[in-house]
Amino acid sequence: HEKFGKTPLFRITLKEIMLLLGSGILVSLGAYADKLIIFPLLGGTAVSIYYAATILGKTIALAIGPITGVLLSYLAHMKKFSSNNFKLLLLISSIVGLIGYWSVILVSKPLLSLVYPQYVEDAIRYIPITTLSIILTIISSVINPVLLKFSSAKWQIVINGLYMLIYIPLSMYLLSLYGLMGLCVGILIANITKILIMITT
């Protein structure tokens, strides 16, 4: 029954929304930047090879994705989150990530031989490094709800902004030197940097 009006919370809430919106745009850009870089520089075949090399890792990411929503709903009711709890969350997600990594490595060749036989020989050499990048992305998405709940929203912009500042220039530079493998290395370095920033925040 409250009347429509502007409360003191409006300014704070608007600021939080704009920070999270900006962060969301950066995350979405990061998700598609690889293909936007590869296609004009290396062509459609390279995009297909890269897609084949990442599809199994991204399937795991899709399966784990809903966990972050559940985790955030639990964190919403918590007043504090100790460093020991954070370390435990990081340890568990790292163990799950390690299991996921080796699972992808073991099944990638037979599965890709079935679904992408024309690209399997080219894609297989990129799978270890692309899968590691995806696993790091999964771990960062698992611990991100803790930052959302207990750290300022500005950190979302800082973390994802620095990630993109490293990701795009470094990936394009390494791609120009070493082709598709250079791009994969650039993305891996960007993901390592991102997760280190998140852990130390």
Rosetta blueprint (number, residue, H / E / L):
1 H L
2 E L
3 K L
4 F L
5 G L
6 K L
7 T L
8 P L
9 L H
10 F H
11 R H
12 I H
13 T H
14 L H
15 K H
16 E H
17 I H
18 M H
19 L H
20 L H
21 L H
22 G H
23 S H
24 G H
25 I H
26 L H
27 V H
28 S H
29 L H
30 G H
31 A H
32 Y H
33 A H
34 D H
35 K H
36 L H
37 I H
38 I H
39 F H
40 P H
41 L H
42 L H
43 G L
44 G H
45 T H
46 A H
47 V H
48 S H
49 I H
50 Y H
51 Y H
52 A H
53 A H
54 T H
55 I H
56 L H
57 G H
58 K H
59 T H
60 I H
61 A H
62 L H
63 A H
64 I H
65 G H
66 P H
67 I H
68 T H
69 G H
70 V H
71 L H
72 L H
73 S H
74 Y H
75 L H
76 A L
77 H L
78 M L
79 K L
80 K L
81 F L
82 S L
83 S H
84 N H
85 N H
86 F H
87 K H
88 L H
89 L H
90 L H
91 L H
92 I H
93 S H
94 S H
95 I H
96 V H
97 G H
98 L H
99 I H
100 G H
101 Y H
102 W H
103 S H
104 V H
105 I H
106 L H
107 V H
108 S H
109 K H
110 P H
111 L H
112 L H
113 S H
114 L H
115 V H
116 Y L
117 P L
118 Q L
119 Y L
120 V H
121 E H
122 D H
123 A H
124 I L
125 R L
126 Y L
127 I H
128 P H
129 I H
130 T H
131 T H
132 L H
133 S H
134 I H
135 I H
136 L H
137 T H
138 I H
139 I H
140 S H
141 S H
142 V H
143 I H
144 N H
145 P H
146 V H
147 L H
148 L H
149 K H
150 F H
151 S L
152 S L
153 A L
154 K H
155 W H
156 Q H
157 I H
158 V H
159 I H
160 N H
161 G H
162 L H
163 Y H
164 M H
165 L H
166 I H
167 Y H
168 I H
169 P H
170 L H
171 S H
172 M H
173 Y H
174 L H
175 L H
176 S H
177 L H
178 Y H
179 G L
180 L H
181 M H
182 G H
183 L H
184 C H
185 V H
186 G H
187 I H
188 L H
189 I H
190 A H
191 N H
192 I H
193 T H
194 K H
195 I H
196 L H
197 I H
198 M H
199 I H
200 T H
201 T L
